[in-house]
Amino acid sequence: MYDVIIVGGGPAGVAAAVYAARKKLKTLLITESFGGQSIVSDGIQNWIGEKSITGFDLAKKFEEHVRAFPDDVAIKMPELVIRVSKIKCADGDREYDFEVETDKGGKYQSKTLILAAGARRRRLGVPGEDKFDGRGVSFCSTCDAPIFADKKVAVIGGGNAGLEAVQDLFPYASEIYLITRGETLKGDPVIQEEIRNNPKLKQVIFNAKPYEIFGDKMVDGIKYQNVKSGEENILKVEGVFVEVGSVPNSEMVKGFVELDQWGQVKIDSKHAAASVSGIFAAGDITDDPYKQNNISAGDAVKAALAAYGYLLKRKK
């Protein structure tokens, strides 16, 4: 029986583990890998204390930090939590404890849970997206940008992820087209200014809803519709980078804790508490509107301290 089980190895999971260890809580961290979504980033410039660091190097630091507490934090990796349930309380001081099940057949029990499983890339759900995945369609500009040297490409998404994908492509692609469903770009103004000043960005296409990616053996282009006029257009490109946000990895607690309409865990922002007593959550899995590494880490510290306070009250 652990004091706390932490699900996830990104900035939220790692921060929660470090603070749980410092409170001498018997902790288990379960994750597929360390790093979270940022592991694919070639240059993170807003992680406090680092002027610039790659996602890979940051993930290494995350793992090293957690492994610095071997007496307090056990690690199960790679394992994916697939189910969370209540079990009868082991020591009789309350109604229930928790059990998590993993894809490796593991079953682990704990008095509290911290959900920090993050999110995954959202897909468009249009014809051709799956067919050409790896054959012109990409979900990782950092990974695949060099493959598109001297090619025309489209980036779909007007947030920071889309703008950063454009940045990643500047050294390689010959022409870049940025497609967004909105009337304006939502990414940071400093990045907007940078990409607009680069001649390789040929056009920002607003009010555009992609409805098909087409081609023969490889991508030949994308079809999109103007959401205001209904006009349909074809853009001939050799690559399509999909950067349209993320989906929370909350399937493990669906029907168990309260989720919002997007599947995010609803939390009390004061204590990072979910709807079930003893469960806390932090990071991109939650309904916090700001999906940033630093915020995920800070909210996870709050979750760990709240779990510690909860356990103290439970003892009393």
Long-range contacts (C-beta under 8 A, 24 or more apart in sequence): 1-26, 1-90, 1-97, 1-109, 1-110, 1-111, 2-26, 2-27, 2-28, 2-74, 2-108, 2-109, 2-110, 2-111, 3-27, 3-110, 3-111, 3-112, 3-307, 3-311, 4-28, 4-110, 4-111, 4-112, 4-113, 4-114, 4-304, 4-307, 4-311, 5-29, 5-30, 5-98, 5-100, 5-108, 5-110, 5-112, 5-113, 5-114, 6-30, 6-113, 6-114, 6-116, 7-31, 7-81, 7-100, 7-113, 7-114, 7-115, 7-116, 7-117, 7-252, 8-36, 8-115, 8-116, 8-117, 8-118, 8-249, 8-283, 8-285, 9-33, 9-34, 9-35, 9-36, 9-62, 9-63, 9-66, 9-77, 10-34, 10-35, 10-36, 10-37, 10-38, 10-62, 10-116, 10-118, 10-283, 10-284, 10-293, 10-296, 11-36, 11-38, 11-62, 11-283, 11-293, 11-294, 11-296, 11-297, 11-300, 12-36, 12-116, 12-118, 12-282, 12-283, 12-284, 12-285, 12-296, 12-297, 12-299, 12-300, 12-303, 13-114, 13-116, 13-117, 13-118, 13-283, 13-300, 14-62, 14-63, 14-65, 14-66, 14-297, 14-300, 15-282, 15-296, 15-297, 15-298, 15-300, 15-301, 15-304, 16-114, 16-116, 16-282, 16-300, 16-301, 16-303, 16-304, 17-66, 17-69, 17-73, 17-304, 18-65, 18-66, 18-69, 19-300, 19-301, 19-304, 19-305, 19-308, 20-72, 20-73, 20-114, 20-304, 20-307, 20-308, 21-66, 21-69, 21-72, 21-73, 23-304, 23-305, 23-308, 24-72, 25-72, 25-304, 25-307, 25-308, 25-311, 26-72, 27-72, 27-73, 27-74, 28-73, 28-74, 28-75, 28-76, 28-108, 28-110, 29-66, 29-73, 29-74, 29-75, 29-76, 29-77, 30-75, 30-76, 30-77, 30-79, 30-81, 30-100, 30-102, 30-106, 30-108, 31-75, 31-76, 31-77, 31-78, 31-79, 32-77, 32-78, 32-79, 32-80, 33-59, 33-77, 33-78, 34-59, 34-60, 34-62, 34-63, 34-66, 34-77, 35-59, 35-62, 36-118, 36-283, 36-284, 36-293, 36-296, 37-118, 37-119, 37-120, 37-121, 37-246, 37-284, 38-293, 40-140, 40-142, 40-143, 41-142, 41-164, 42-142, 42-168, 44-293, 46-292, 46-293, 46-294, 47-293, 47-294, 48-294, 55-142, 76-102, 76-104, 76-106, 76-108, 79-103, 79-104, 79-106, 80-104, 81-117, 81-252, 82-251, 82-252, 83-252, 84-113, 84-252, 84-253, 84-256, 84-279, 85-256, 93-314, 93-315, 94-314, 96-278, 97-278, 98-278, 98-279, 100-252, 111-278, 111-311, 111-314, 112-278, 112-279, 112-280, 112-307, 112-310, 112-311, 113-278, 113-279, 113-280, 114-279, 114-280, 114-281, 114-282, 114-300, 114-303, 114-304, 114-307, 115-250, 115-253, 115-257, 115-265, 115-274, 115-279, 115-280, 115-281, 115-282, 115-285, 115-286, 116-281, 116-282, 116-283, 116-285, 116-296, 116-300, 116-303, 117-248, 117-249, 117-250, 117-252, 117-283, 117-285, 118-248, 118-249, 118-283, 118-284, 118-285, 118-296, 119-246, 119-247, 119-248, 119-249, 119-284, 119-285, 119-291, 120-246, 120-247, 120-249, 121-242, 121-243, 121-246, 121-247, 122-242, 122-244, 122-245, 122-246, 122-247, 123-242, 123-244, 124-156, 124-210, 124-213, 124-242, 124-244, 126-210, 126-211, 126-212, 126-213, 127-211, 127-212, 127-213, 128-212, 128-213, 128-214, 128-215, 128-219, 129-213, 129-242, 131-213, 132-213, 132-215, 132-218, 132-219, 132-240, 135-215, 135-217, 135-218, 135-219, 136-213, 136-215, 136-218, 136-219, 136-238, 136-239, 136-240, 137-213, 137-219, 137-239, 137-240, 137-242, 138-239, 138-240, 138-241, 138-242, 139-241, 139-242, 139-243, 141-165, 141-168, 141-169, 141-241, 141-243, 142-168, 144-239, 144-241, 145-169, 145-171, 145-172, 145-173, 146-172, 147-239, 148-172, 148-173, 148-238, 148-239, 149-173, 150-174, 151-237, 151-238, 151-239, 152-176, 152-177, 152-236, 152-237, 152-238, 152-239, 153-177, 153-237, 153-238, 153-239, 153-240, 153-241, 154-178, 154-179, 154-222, 154-235, 154-237, 154-239, 154-240, 154-241, 155-179, 155-241, 155-243, 156-180, 156-210, 156-222, 156-240, 156-241, 156-242, 156-243, 156-244, 157-242, 157-243, 157-244, 157-245, 158-182, 158-184, 158-185, 158-186, 158-187, 159-185, 159-186, 159-187, 159-243, 159-245, 160-186, 160-187, 160-188, 160-191, 161-243, 161-244, 161-245, 162-187, 162-243, 162-244, 163-187, 163-188, 163-191, 163-192, 163-195, 164-191, 164-243, 165-241, 165-243, 166-195, 166-201, 167-191, 167-194, 167-195, 169-200, 169-241, 170-195, 170-198, 170-200, 173-200, 173-239, 174-200, 175-200, 175-202, 176-200, 176-201, 176-202, 177-201, 177-202, 177-203, 177-204, 177-205, 177-235, 177-237, 178-203, 178-204, 178-205, 179-205, 179-208, 179-210, 179-222, 179-224, 179-235, 180-204, 180-205, 180-206, 180-208, 181-207, 181-208, 181-209, 181-227, 182-206, 182-207, 183-207, 205-235, 208-233, 213-240, 246-284, 246-291, 248-284, 248-285, 248-286, 249-285, 250-285, 253-279, 257-281, 260-287, 262-287, 271-302, 271-303, 271-306, 272-299, 272-300, 272-302, 272-303, 272-306, 273-306, 277-310, 278-307, 278-310, 280-304, 280-306, 280-307
